[in-house]
Amino acid sequence: MPYNCLTGVLLLALVAGFAHAQTGKIPEGFTPIFNGKDLKGWHTSRTSHQGTTGNFYAENGVIILKQHPYGQGGVLLTDRKYTNFELYLEAKVDSFCNGGIFIRSTESGAAYQVELALPGATGDLLGERMPVSKEAKATDLAKVWKAGGWNSFRIRMEGEVPRITLWVNGVQMWEVTQPTNDFVAGATEGLIGLQAHWSAVYSPAARAFSMAGSWKPGAAHRFRHVAIKELK
């Protein structure tokens, strides 16, 4: 095998091995914010337009998000607010379900969001209920993504004008420095949120924005090893 080809194979094997090593435990220096037994320290938003009756619970060391009743999602939020931090979690995402990881979220779910949607824009940086000056796309996600399995997300959020970085399975997907603080009134702290997107709402005003295909019946998003490292 030519040297260049051999080098490429070794690099791919190294990336794959490193990605595999990133799941299954909380990295050193991170503090768990999910105790693995129940949702102590978390609450369901009562003001989110996603829904307020979602079926959110802990089971066998995993946070599980399901719609309830079908069509009604919601946002599970930490009780605590965070400013500068690295968030680590592992996610197992059912296909044909739309959700996300919210960072510096308000109680109503206005936040910078790392999208979780298969098929879709998983790993992309979007805004939820607010515009984001500079979005980002995880163009290399397919190189490390483990279909049907657990995938690790590490998100760094720091700065009054936020600089946000994402790693998936240990491989950096993007780093973005926003040109401005997009939060209302320039907020510099917020909640961590896990979203199960609505697919039907009771409000007639929402009929013009159809999300009917955003969540298949009986599906779930699952999270484990949720931990944070606060930065100065």
C-alpha positions in Angstrom: 0.0 0.0 0.0 1.4 3.5 -0.9 2.6 5.6 2.0 -0.1 8.2 1.5 -2.9 5.7 1.5 -1.5 4.0 4.5 -1.3 7.3 6.4 -4.9 8.1 5.5 -6.1 4.7 6.7 -4.2 5.1 10.0 -5.6 8.6 10.5 -9.2 7.4 9.9 -8.7 4.5 12.3 -7.3 6.9 14.9 -10.3 9.2 14.5 -12.7 6.3 14.7 -11.0 4.9 17.8 -10.9 8.3 19.5 -14.6 8.9 18.7 -15.4 5.5 20.2 -13.5 6.4 23.3 -15.5 9.5 23.9 -18.7 7.7 24.9 -19.5 5.7 28.0 -18.2 7.9 30.8 -18.0 11.5 32.0 -14.7 13.1 31.1 -12.3 14.1 33.9 -13.0 17.6 35.3 -16.7 17.6 34.6 -19.4 17.5 37.4 -22.6 15.6 36.8 -25.8 17.6 36.6 -28.0 14.5 36.2 -27.9 12.1 39.1 -28.9 9.1 37.0 -31.9 8.3 39.1 -34.4 11.1 38.8 -34.8 14.6 37.5 -33.8 16.4 40.7 -32.2 19.7 39.6 -34.3 19.8 36.5 -37.8 21.0 35.6 -40.1 21.2 32.6 -40.7 24.7 31.3 -44.3 25.9 32.0 -44.0 28.8 29.5 -42.5 27.1 26.4 -44.5 27.1 23.2 -43.1 23.6 22.6 -45.7 22.3 25.1 -45.8 21.8 28.9 -47.1 18.2 29.3 -44.2 16.2 27.7 -43.4 12.8 29.2 -39.9 13.4 30.6 -38.4 10.9 33.1 -35.2 9.2 34.2 -34.8 5.4 33.8 -31.7 3.2 34.1 -29.3 6.2 34.1 -30.9 7.9 31.1 -33.1 11.0 30.7 -35.9 10.2 28.3 -38.0 12.8 26.5 -41.3 11.8 24.8 -44.2 13.7 23.6 -47.4 13.6 25.7 -50.1 13.7 24.4 -48.8 13.1 20.9 -48.0 16.4 19.3 -47.1 18.1 22.5 -43.4 18.4 23.3 -41.6 20.6 25.7 -38.2 21.7 27.2 -36.5 20.1 30.2 -34.4 22.8 31.9 -31.8 22.9 34.7 -32.8 24.7 37.8 -29.5 26.5 37.8 -28.2 29.1 35.4 -24.7 28.9 33.9 -22.4 31.6 32.4 -19.2 30.2 30.9 -19.0 26.4 30.7 -18.4 23.2 28.8 -21.4 20.9 28.7 -20.9 17.2 28.0 -23.6 14.7 27.3 -24.3 11.6 25.3 -27.4 11.5 23.1 -29.3 8.7 21.4 -31.7 10.2 18.9 -34.6 8.4 17.3 -35.0 9.1 13.6 -37.7 11.4 12.4 -37.7 13.4 15.6 -36.7 17.0 16.1 -35.1 18.2 19.2 -32.1 20.2 20.5 -29.7 21.1 23.2 -30.3 24.6 24.5 -27.5 26.7 26.0 -28.0 29.9 28.0 -31.7 29.3 27.7 -34.4 31.5 29.1 -37.3 29.9 31.0 -39.4 30.0 27.9 -36.8 28.3 25.8 -35.1 31.2 23.9 -31.6 30.0 23.4 -28.6 29.1 21.2 -29.4 25.6 20.1 -27.4 22.6 18.9 -30.0 20.8 16.6 -30.8 17.1 17.1 -32.8 16.0 14.1 -32.4 12.8 12.0 -32.7 13.2 9.1 -31.8 16.9 9.4 -29.4 19.4 10.8 -28.0 17.5 13.7 -25.0 19.3 15.2 -25.8 22.6 13.5 -26.0 25.8 15.6 -29.4 27.5 15.3 -31.4 30.0 17.3 -34.5 29.0 19.2 -37.1 31.8 19.6 -34.4 34.3 18.8 -32.2 35.2 15.8 -28.6 34.1 15.8 -26.2 36.4 14.1 -23.8 33.6 12.9 -25.0 30.0 12.5 -22.7 27.0 12.0 -23.0 23.7 10.3 -21.6 20.3 11.4 -20.4 19.4 7.9 -18.2 16.6 9.1 -20.8 14.9 11.3 -21.2 11.9 9.0 -17.5 11.0 9.5 -17.9 10.3 13.2 -21.6 9.7 13.8 -22.7 6.3 15.1 -26.1 5.6 13.6 -28.6 4.2 16.1 -26.1 4.5 18.9 -24.8 6.9 21.6 -23.0 9.9 20.4 -21.2 12.4 22.7 -21.6 16.2 22.5 -19.2 18.6 24.1 -20.3 22.2 23.8 -18.2 25.2 25.1 -19.9 28.5 25.7 -17.9 31.4 26.9 -17.8 35.2 26.7 -20.2 38.1 27.1 -20.2 38.1 23.3 -20.5 34.3 22.9 -17.8 32.1 21.4 -19.3 28.6 21.0 -17.5 25.4 20.1 -18.9 21.9 19.4 -17.2 18.5 19.4 -19.1 15.4 18.5 -17.5 12.1 19.5 -14.4 14.0 20.4 -14.0 15.6 16.9 -14.4 19.4 16.6 -17.3 20.3 14.2 -17.1 24.0 14.4 -16.2 27.1 16.4 -18.1 30.4 16.1 -17.6 33.8 17.7 -20.8 35.7 17.4 -20.5 39.3 16.2 -22.9 40.4 19.0 -24.7 39.0 22.0 -28.0 37.9 20.5 -29.9 37.5 23.8 -32.5 40.0 24.9 -30.9 42.7 27.0 -27.5 41.0 26.4 -28.0 38.3 29.0 -24.8 36.4 29.8 -26.2 33.4 31.7 -28.9 30.9 31.3 -30.2 27.4 31.7 -29.3 24.2 30.0 -32.2 22.7 28.1 -33.2 19.5 26.3 -36.0 19.9 23.8 -38.6 17.6 22.4 -40.1 19.6 19.6 -43.9 20.0 19.2 -45.6 18.5 16.1 -49.1 19.9 16.9 -50.2 22.8 19.0 -53.5 24.0 20.3 -53.0 27.6 19.2 -54.8 28.6 15.9 -52.0 31.1 15.3 -49.5 28.2 14.8 -51.4 26.6 11.9 -49.4 28.6 9.3 -46.2 26.9 10.6 -46.6 23.2 10.1 -44.3 20.8 12.1 -46.5 17.8 11.6 -43.6 15.6 10.6 -41.2 16.6 13.3 -41.9 13.8 15.8 -43.0 10.2 15.0 -45.4 8.5 17.4 -43.8 6.7 20.3 -40.4 8.0 19.7 -37.9 9.4 22.2 -34.7 11.3 22.6 -32.4 9.9 25.3 -29.5 11.5 27.2 -26.9 10.1 29.7 -23.7 11.2 31.4 -24.9 14.8 31.5 -22.1 16.9 33.1 -20.7 20.4 33.1 -17.4 22.1 33.7 -17.7 25.8 34.7 -15.2 28.2 33.3 -13.9 31.4 34.7 
